Amino acid sequence: MGAGTEPDGSSRSDEEWERFLRESVAGAPGAPKEPSARAREVTERLRSGSGRGPEGWRSHTPPRPKRRTGWYVVGLLASLVLVAVALAPGRTVDLFAGTDSVPSAPETARPTEAPPMRADRRPTLAEPFRGSPAASWASGAAGITVPKARAVGWMSAAEVERALTRSRDFLVASSLDAAVLRGERPEKATALINPHQKDVQDLLRTAFRTPSEKNDPLFLFSRFQPARTRLVGDVVKTRGRLGYREGERGALLVTADVTFVYPVTPADADGGDDEIVRTIVRRELVLSWDDPAKVITEPGTFSIVSYKYSMTNGGCGAPTGYLTPPFGTDHRTDEDGTEIDPYDRSTPIERNQTSGNSGDECARATRS
């Protein structure tokens, strides 16, 4: 087969053969061409809609200016604070000072130090605990921490739990009950005491009839004379805890250490710019829940092993059976008396301490 011969035997002219070779090298007219890399890059950018080429090394696009909204927010908050100060200066000071409104965590062990001192701010009828550490304490029974029960001595865990609950009930009935605080007899509280405990029963029979230094209802109960003293509101602040251990003959010994803060005012106050005094009583008790098989007792009652109390702003003079807060000219201060911080719970009560012992001695409260 010749150079210009087709497979079927026909032949091409020299001009046709020369054109064939030329088109093979240069490409046939109208044939599709593959786009170059640059062309593909431009096409892709156009499809993505950017329409912008790569940024040159000398080019610079200035950033968009930031809106200064932060200063506007700060200015708004400052304005709100100024309005709050103008409308409620006392509450605003508490907020920035710290803290009267922040609840204290429950007390589960003896603290290592006294609460920090606060600004000496006068209590009011609306805020009777203002300026006091008690402002952040819980109210009533909620301020008395009860531990988790476990079996001790002759009692199962469930029985220990009931004993702890009734021990707290005694503290409520003796120092928080509204009727008792108004001077009535603490019948609910005395019903929980072992009726066969002779020394305590003798105290109870004598103390309410003829109170004295040796037999004073205040050893165990908080009472005010309604003709002289009126509670401010119905809230009493409390802080303290119960504990327990095994005692003699397998008895359950329940320990209590609780501080009560009572805001009071004169009974004849007219509701204006009244004088408000905070009477503060701290009580330490040891109660024995005895095994009835070994000790003469009654079901659901305990025997009192020991009791101590510390009182400030509760009176100065011979016992009357009532807490007698010092109002007006009765507010006496003995420079030679022992100083007591009524909010310091870091040490135990050494002995019965009051701001109203008989005679000339009268302990001084460092704060109230």
PyMOL commands that set and color helices and strands:
alter all, ss='L'
color gray80, all
select helices_A, chain A and resi 14-26+37-48+69-87+89-97+133-136+140-143+157-175+178-181+187-190+198-207+217-219+248-250+328-330
alter helices_A, ss='H'
color red, helices_A
select strands_A, chain A and resi 138-139+144-145+229-231+237-246+252-266+277-289+303-312+339-340+353-354+364-365
alter strands_A, ss='S'
color yellow, strands_A
deselect
rebuild
show_as cartoon
